[in-house]
Amino acid sequence: MTSPKDSGIEVREATPADDEGVNRLFHTVFGFERSAEHFKWKVYDNPDGPMVALVAVAGTEVVGYYGFWPTAMRLGGKRVLGGQALDIMLHPEHRGLPLALRLCGECIELAGRRGMQLLYGLPNILALKLQVGKLNSDHVGDVPLWVRILDTREALGITGPRGWAVRAMGLLPLGASTGFELSVGVPQEAELAEFLGRAKLPHGRLRVAPTAARLLWRFGANAQRNYVWHTARQAGQLQGLVVVGDHTLPHMALLSEMLGVADAPQQAALQHALQSLKRQGVTAVHAMSTRGPRDAVLKACGFRRRRVTQPLVVHKPLPVTLPANPHVFDDWVVFGADHDVY
């Protein structure tokens, strides 16, 4: 049902002619402007395809927006095109369930027509209620948050004895990394592609498919997260890499990616990253990771799993049989930048 205030609103596919209006809406909703370079990176430069999005237009003004990042995925050993939900925005004068349902429901249909066989998202609590309660999406599980405290002054806002325990985590030593040539810098695409062919990818039947082109785009300068690549090599050959980026909170950082041919080079690259962040005055590093082989590396580097989790929601927009069942949470591998905020 359309509310009276939304009766004259047109919902349609976004085009480049809407870019200025979408950015005005972004500024209205979030209170700051994003650069033209970041907008182009997010909407048009994805190697898996441009963003599939809808706008809601009242007169000549964009008052709503919702979209999916095309995302190559590995399901049961086969590659399929999926989509990651992000950037739902409603103008304050048009917020409400009717318009949100129109935008989200019609965008899911559009994503299916564009060939996306599986949609996933990591929504906030309000979006979770909408997607599960009204759009027949499935809340399949919750991805744990991991934290590495680097400074004994950091308590993450936790008071009392638990806060003291969190501060004590800052006393955990940063281990020495031996046996690897450690450096900072972005690998060349050919080297990265060769490395991915050897990398021990985390076990799982459903995950985002890492490619050299996608990693270089995802952690490129125009993402504007100040991503830093830490690499571990032996005899000049890339063996492990870690990417860290800015957190939205001051003095905190995000562990966005971690890959390697074995645990040891991942641990070496992560220790190198943590030492660098500590020198810069970072007090805590957040990571998001489903249970799996990465747990051992995170624990060895002093990360601890918190009670905080991020819901994982999936939706199948097409009546097709997928190579793996997306409704089984234990089959999912989700890490860091599989969530757009990382």
C-alpha positions, -999 to +999 in steps of 0.1 A: +000+000+000+013+035-009+009+062+017-006+096+005+027+114+008+044+088-015+015+085-040+033+107-066+067+091-062+082+072-092+105+042-085+127+033-114+162+021-122+190+046-114+208+061-144+239+084-146+216+113-149+205+106-113+240+108-098+238+144-086+205+138-070+217+106-053+246+124-039+224+152-026+203+126-009+234+110+006+244+143+021+209+148+035+208+114+051+244+111+064+254+147+069+286+148+048+295+147+011+313+119-007+338+127-034+331+122-071+360+097-072+345+076-044+310+076-059+325+065-093+345+038-075+314+025-057+288+027-084+307+022-117+342+007-113+334-027-097+350-053-120+320-076-114+297-049-129+282-016-122+259-012-092+223-023-098+201+003-081+167+020-079+159+056-072+126+070-058+119+104-074+094+130-062+091+156-090+127+162-099+142+152-065+157+119-056+142+109-023+151+072-021+179+049-032+188+012-028+211-011-046+232-042-049+269-046-057+274-073-083+296-099-066+312-130-081+307-159-056+318-195-052+289-218-044+297-254-040+329-250-061+310-232-089+311-196-098+278-176-099+269-140-099+256-127-066+248-093-051+256-075-019+229-052-005+240-017+005+231+020+006+194+021+014+186+058+018+153+076+023+148+113+025+136+124+061+103+136+046+096+103+030+108+077+055+084+049+062+076+013+055+056+017+022+084+034+002+111+012+018+092-019+007+088-006-028+124+002-032+138-030-017+112-053-032+115-039-068+153-038-065+154-075-056+134-082-087+157-060-108+188-078-094+172-111-105+166-098-140+203-088-141+213-124-135+221-122-097+213-157-084+220-150-047+217-118-027+232-113+007+235-085+032+247-076+067+220-052+077+214-031+108+185-040+131+158-019+113+168-032+078+169-068+093+133-065+104+122-052+070+141-078+050+130-108+071+096-096+081+084-082+048+106-093+020+109-130+028+147-129+032+163-155+055+183-145+086+207-175+083+230-166+112+252-141+129+288-133+121+310-128+151+331-096+158+367-101+168+388-074+186+425-070+191+432-044+219+465-026+213+464-001+242+457-007+279+436+025+279+410+010+255+379-005+271+355-003+241+330+015+263+326-015+287+325-006+324+333-026+355+353-058+357+346-066+320+361-033+311+392-040+331+395-074+313+393-057+280+420-032+290+442-062+301+440-075+265+463-046+256+491-063+276+492-092+252+525-090+234+528-085+197+548-115+185+579-113+164+575-124+127+605-145+115+612-163+083+594-139+060+603-108+041+577-083+054+567-051+036+540-026+029+527-020-006+501-031-032+512-062-052+511-060-090+480-076-105+499-105-121+517-113-089+484-112-070+466-134-095+494-160-092+493-158-054+455-164-054+461-196-074+482-209-046+464-194-016+447-217+009+412-202+008+391-208+039+369-239+038+333-231+029+307-239+003+296-203+000+319-172-002+328-142-022+352-152-050+385-133-045+401-122-078+431-099-083+409-074-101+383-074-074+409-070-045+427-042-063+394-024-068+380-031-034+411-019-016+420+009-040+426+045-032+392+056-043+375+035-016+389+062+007+394+040+037+432+045+036+438+008+031+473-005+037+485-038+023+510-058+044+527-087+026+548-117+036+572-132+011+598-159+009+625-158-017+606-129-032+574-149-037+542-136-021+530-160+006+505-140+027+488-107+027+467-086+051+448-054+044+438-029+071+418+002+068+403+031+087+375+026+112+347+051+114+357+056+151+389+075+160+420+056+169+406+023+157+412+002+126+396-026+106+411-059+095+396-060+060+413-090+043+437-118+052+449-145+028+478-168+025+492-201+013+494-213+049+487-199+084+523-188+091+526-161+064+491-148+073+502-146+109+534-129+100+517-103+078+490-097+105+516-092+132+534-067+110+502-048+105+494-047+142+529-034+150+525-007+125+490+003+137+502+004+174+530+028+164+504+050+147+484+052+180+456+028+171+441+014+202+419-014+188+414-034+156+381-049+146+376-080+124+345-098+113+348-135+106+327-167+105+342-197+123+369-214+104+406-217+098+412-180+102+403-184+139+437-199+147+455-170+131+434-144+148+438-160+182+476-164+177+478-126+171+458-117+202+423-112+188+394-123+209+358-130+198+333-107+213+296-113+220+287-087+194+276-102+160+264-090+126+233-107+111+237-124+077+206-123+055+202-140+022+176-139-006+172-160-037+156-138-064+153-165-091+136-199-091+169-217-098+187-246-080+220-233-066+251-254-063+250-250-025+224-242+000+227-206+011+204-212+041+230-232+060+250-207+080+279-231+087+286-234+050+293-196+047+327-179+048+323-142+056+353-120+064+360-083+067+354-066+034+326-090+025+307-063+044+308-030+026+316-010+058+350-029+060 
